[in-house]
Amino acid sequence: MPDPSPTDTATSTRASLARCILDRAVDGVPYQPPEIADLMLFRVDQPYMNICAVYEPCVALIVQGSKRILLGDDTLHYGENRYLITSMDLPVQSAVLEASPERPYLGVGLRLDWREIASLMLETPTPPPGSTVRDSRAMTTGALNAPLLEAFDRLLALLDQPEHVAALAPLIKREIHYRLMVGEAGARLRQIATVDTQSHQVARAIASLNARFAEPLRVETLARESGMSLSTFHHHFKALTAMSPLQYQKQRRLTESRRLMMSEGMDASTAAFRVGYESPSQFSREYRRLFGAPPSKDMADLRRQPEQAAA
């Protein structure tokens, strides 16, 4: 009997991943298996548009469907043949483009482990040929190959074999990180992980900004802590995030205010104050500019959307 073709193998692997996700994830509620830390499963039964979130450093695969991500002025589309990699905390707007109850959007994500990446860098110190950084964004997509897809399948398969998780899950996670390191995203991950690079310094500045985004922004302080001039810091910050530091903070604040109003029932004034705005009118103007409607109308529209979109 002839060996199965690569296409048949990929189809079989996707079917296995889909079964695992459908067995566990429910519509619109990200599922984090308690057996395997840092793993996330997603199911969405209807398309949704322009939902804001902060993406953590992770790699994400779409098993079924397609998605659009807005990062600053950039637009990323990816589907079943590409993976998404995010190398630092980034506020984005996302849209699920293909989903239905009959064929839901299905996805899987794994948070990046920088200690694992640093360890792999010691073992593979020389980047493979052709892995130079083609763009400097901290979020990008790459071609999804069979070894990476199959590694995710083996990781999810352990959810049905809990007795093997402790021994095998760390090995498969390491393999996934290795596959990323030797693929299109490898050079980008190396730059972020290498302590003396400007990308690493900007990543630290972003972590600091995220920890106190509700406070007044002092870009000069961030630049000084990063060991860069103000102009150099601005340049590298925007190259990584597609936003200036002020734009980043503004989107981070507005994204959090939207979450507070939607998930915790806060009124607009309280949410605005909580995220650092002193002027309700300024908050309303900037909110409308980002989300296309003032807070009250946006909340009413969101609550009329499917439950998963609001989440």
PEDA-V493343 format. One record per backbone hydrogen bond with DSSP energy under -0.5 kcal/mol. CO is the residue of the C=O (numbers start at 1). NH is the residue of the N-H. Records with the same first field share a line. If there is no record, write none. Layout:
CO->NH + NH
//
This chain:
5->9
6->10
7->11
8->12
9->13
10->14
11->15
12->16
13->17
14->18
15->19
16->20
17->21
18->22
19->23
20->24
21->24 + 25
26->29
28->30
29->26
30->32
31->33 + 41
33->36
35->37
36->39
38->111
40->109
41->31
42->107
43->28
44->105
48->96
51->94
53->55 + 92
55->90
57->112
58->86
59->110
60->84
61->63 + 108
64->106
66->97 + 98
67->78
68->95
69->71 + 76
70->72 + 93
71->74
74->71
76->69
78->67
79->62 + 82
81->144
82->62
83->142
84->60
85->140
86->58
90->55
92->53
93->70
94->51
95->68 + 97
96->48
99->47
103->100
105->44
106->63 + 64
107->42
108->61
109->40
110->59
112->114
113->117
114->118
115->119
116->120
117->121
118->122
119->123
120->124
125->127
128->131
131->187
132->134
138->87
140->85
142->83
143->145
145->149
146->150
147->151
148->152
149->153
150->154
151->155
152->156
153->157
154->158
155->158
156->159
157->160
158->161
161->164
162->165 + 166
164->168
165->169
168->172
169->173
170->174
171->175
172->176
173->177
174->178
175->179
176->180
177->181
178->182
180->183
183->186
185->189
186->190
187->191
188->192
189->193
190->194
191->200
193->195
194->197
197->201
198->202
199->203
200->204
201->205
202->206
203->207
204->208
205->209
206->210
207->211
208->212
209->212
210->213
212->215
217->219
218->221 + 222
219->223
220->224
221->225
222->226
223->228
224->227
229->233
230->234
231->235
232->236
233->237
234->238
235->239
236->240
237->241
238->242
240->138
242->73
244->248
245->249
246->250
247->251
248->252
249->253
250->254
251->255
252->256
253->257
254->258
255->259
256->260
257->261
258->262
259->263 + 264
260->264 + 266
261->265
267->271
268->272
269->273
270->274
271->275
272->277
273->276
278->280
279->283
280->284
281->285
282->286
283->287
284->288
285->289
286->290
287->291
288->292
294->298
295->299
296->300
297->301
298->302
299->303
300->304
301->304 + 305
302->305
306->309 + 310
307->311
//
